[in-house]
Amino acid sequence: ASRLRLLRARLRPRVELGAGVRLGRGVVLRAAPGARIVLGDGAAVGDLARIEGAGGQLTIGAESALGDHCSLAGAVTVGRECVVGDWARVEGSAVLEDRARLAAHAVALSGARVGAGAVVGSYAVVDGPVAPRAVLGRAPRSSS
């Protein structure tokens, strides 16, 4: 079944898959006209993930892992050896540099740039720069 999924994805003209790419069940790869999706060598995409390229190139670097139910949309760039957790979302022009980590349910909005080796914790929302090797937790709720 996984070979069939890879074959179908390789037949799409706006989708480029590197060697050893693994796609889970129910993965959606959709590139709008003029857009392109590139998955690097050894990238792994979890079950029911949605990858939708629009207005440019959506790139997932070599050896990166995307969790189940995650969503990438826009002209997103995910560097090498990154991890995008289950149910996480990356959109617009967000950039995850090499070895960056987005925990489960975290969100990187357009304009976000997560530095190399940085970790964004569960439920955190990022819309600007995160320093390399920084650890960012979610903002505490107000007590009002």
N, C-alpha and C positions, 0 to 999 in steps of 0.2 A: 504494500500500500504506500509506503513512503517513497519508493522508487517511482510510482505512478505520479505522486504529488510533485516530485522533482521534475519529471518529464513534462508535465503540464506547465509548470512554472518556466521551464527553459524555452518552451514554445512561444511565450509571450514576447513580442518584439521590444518592449520597453523595460524588460526585467532581465538583469544579468546576474547569474549565480556563479560564484567561485567554486573551486573544487571542494568536495567534502561538506557542502552546505546541508544542514538537516532542517526539515520543515515538519512541524507537528500537524496533527489533524485539524482540519477546518481553518487553516491559515488563509487569510485574504491578502493577496498582493495585487494592488490596483494602482496603475500609473495613468494619470490624466494625459491627454494629448500634450506633447511638448515636455513631459516630465519623464524621469527615468528612475528606476530602483536598482541599486547595486548592492549585492550581498557578498562580502569578502570570503576568502577561503576559510572553511571550517566554522562559519557562523551557524548558530543554532537558534531556531525560532520555535517557541512553545506553542502548545495547542490553542486554537481559537484566537491567535494574535492577529491584529489588523495593521497592515503596512500600506499606507496610501500616499503615493508621491503626487505632488502638485506644484507646478511652477518652478521647476528646476530638478535637481538631483537629490534623491534621498539615499544616503550611503550608510551602510552598516559594515563596520570594519571587520577584518579577519579575526577569528576566534572569539567574537562577541557572542553573548548569550542573551536572548530575549525571553522573558517569562511568559507563562500562560496568560491569555486575555489582555496582554499589553497592547498599546495602541501608539503607532507612530504616524504622523500626518504632516505633510508639507515638504519643505526642503531641509529636512533634518540631517545632521551629520553625527554619526556614532562612531567613535574611534576604535582602535584595536583593543581587544581583550576587555571590552566594557560589559557590564551586567545591567540589564534593565529588568527589574523585578516584576512579579505577577501583578497584573492590574495597573501597572504604571503607565503614564502617558507622556509622550514627548511630541511637541507640535510646533508648527511654524518654522522659524529659522534657528531653532535651538541646536546647540552643539555640545556633545559630550566628548571630551578629549580622551586620549588613550587611558585605559584602566579605570575610568570613572565608574561609579556605582550609583544606581538609582534604586532604592529599596521599594518594596511592595507598596502600591498605591501612591507613590510619589509622582509629582507632575513637574515637567520642565516646559515652561511656556516659551513662546516666541521671544527671542532676545536673550534667553538664558545661555550661559556658557559655563559649563561645569568643568573645572580644571582637571588636569591629569592626576589620576589617583584619588580624586575627591570622592566623598561619600555623601549622598543626600538621603536622609532617613525617611522612614515610612510616613506617609501623609504630608510630607513637606511639599511646598509649592515654590518653585524657583522661577524668577523672571529676569534675572540679571546675572552678573558674574559670581562665580564661586571659586575661590583661590585653589590652586593645586594642593592636593593632599589635605584639604580642609574636611571637617566632619560637620555636616549641617543637619540638625534635628528639626522637627516641626515646631512652629511657633506655639507657645502655650496659649490656651484659651483664656480670655479675660474672665474675671470673677464677678462680672456684673449681672 
